[in-house]
Amino acid sequence: MEAAGQLFNLSAAEVRKKSNCQSIVLPRSIAMYVMHRTLGASMPAIGRAFGGKHHTTVFHAVRKIERLKCTDEDIAVKLRIVEEAAGSSRSAKDNADAYQVEITLP
């Protein structure tokens, strides 16, 4: 969450915030995607980490980012940055229910 937020100049609290504003939805979706694909977190665990969101919301976010990374180079670059940062803190995977992973960007 931290890396996605930092990349978009948002705090982790803002990324978790209940808002449908595009400036928050995209970083949140990227964070959900990375938590699922890179860290292996379950969709229900990710939903809990984002304030009790339903697992289908996480599923939609993951699918959306999968589509966007193929068609939007800017999103693909940002996604790689967040994935690399998340990969360096992979030990967070051991605690799937406490996914408040602090990832610092290079």
C-alpha positions in Angstrom: 0.0 0.0 0.0 2.8 2.4 0.9 4.6 2.0 -2.4 1.5 2.6 -4.5 0.5 5.5 -2.3 4.0 7.1 -2.5 4.1 6.7 -6.3 0.8 8.7 -6.5 1.7 11.1 -3.6 -0.9 9.5 -1.3 -0.6 8.2 2.2 -1.5 4.5 3.0 -4.6 5.9 4.8 -5.7 7.7 1.7 -5.2 4.6 -0.4 -7.4 2.6 2.0 -10.0 5.5 2.2 -13.6 4.8 1.1 -13.5 7.0 -2.0 -14.3 6.4 -5.7 -12.2 9.4 -6.8 -10.0 8.2 -9.7 -6.9 9.7 -8.0 -7.4 7.2 -5.2 -9.0 4.2 -7.0 -6.1 3.6 -9.4 -3.4 3.5 -6.7 -5.7 1.3 -4.6 -6.2 -1.0 -7.5 -2.5 -1.3 -8.1 -1.9 -2.0 -4.4 -4.5 -4.7 -4.5 -3.1 -6.2 -7.7 0.4 -6.3 -6.2 -0.7 -7.8 -2.9 -2.5 -10.6 -4.8 -0.1 -11.3 -7.6 3.3 -10.5 -6.1 2.8 -11.2 -2.4 0.2 -14.0 -2.9 -2.4 -12.6 -0.5 -5.9 -14.0 -0.8 -8.6 -11.7 -2.1 -10.6 -11.8 1.2 -7.4 -10.9 3.2 -6.8 -8.0 0.8 -10.4 -6.8 1.2 -10.0 -6.8 5.0 -6.7 -4.8 4.7 -8.6 -2.2 2.7 -11.3 -1.5 5.3 -13.5 -4.5 4.8 -14.0 -4.4 1.0 -15.7 -7.5 -0.5 -13.4 -10.0 -2.2 -15.2 -9.3 -5.5 -14.1 -5.7 -5.3 -10.5 -7.0 -5.1 -11.2 -9.3 -8.0 -12.4 -6.5 -10.1 -9.4 -4.3 -9.3 -6.9 -7.2 -10.1 -8.6 -7.7 -13.5 -8.7 -4.0 -14.2 -4.9 -3.7 -13.6 -4.3 -6.8 -15.7 -6.1 -5.1 -18.6 -4.5 -1.7 -18.1 -0.9 -2.9 -17.9 -1.2 -4.2 -21.4 -2.6 -1.1 -22.9 -1.2 1.8 -20.8 2.6 2.1 -20.7 2.5 4.6 -17.8 0.5 2.2 -15.7 2.8 -0.7 -16.7 5.9 1.3 -15.5 4.3 2.3 -12.2 3.1 -1.3 -11.7 6.7 -2.6 -12.2 8.0 0.0 -9.6 5.5 -1.1 -7.0 6.0 -4.8 -7.8 9.8 -4.4 -7.4 9.3 -2.6 -4.1 6.9 -5.3 -2.9 9.2 -8.1 -4.0 11.9 -6.7 -1.7 9.6 -7.0 1.3 8.2 -10.4 0.4 8.5 -11.5 4.1 5.2 -9.6 4.6 3.5 -12.6 2.9 3.9 -14.5 6.2 1.2 -12.3 7.8 -1.6 -12.2 5.2 -4.2 -10.7 7.6 -1.9 -7.8 8.5 -1.0 -6.5 5.0 0.0 -3.0 6.0 3.3 -3.5 4.2 5.6 -0.6 4.3 7.5 -0.4 1.0 9.9 2.3 0.2 10.6 3.4 -3.3 14.1 3.6 -4.7 
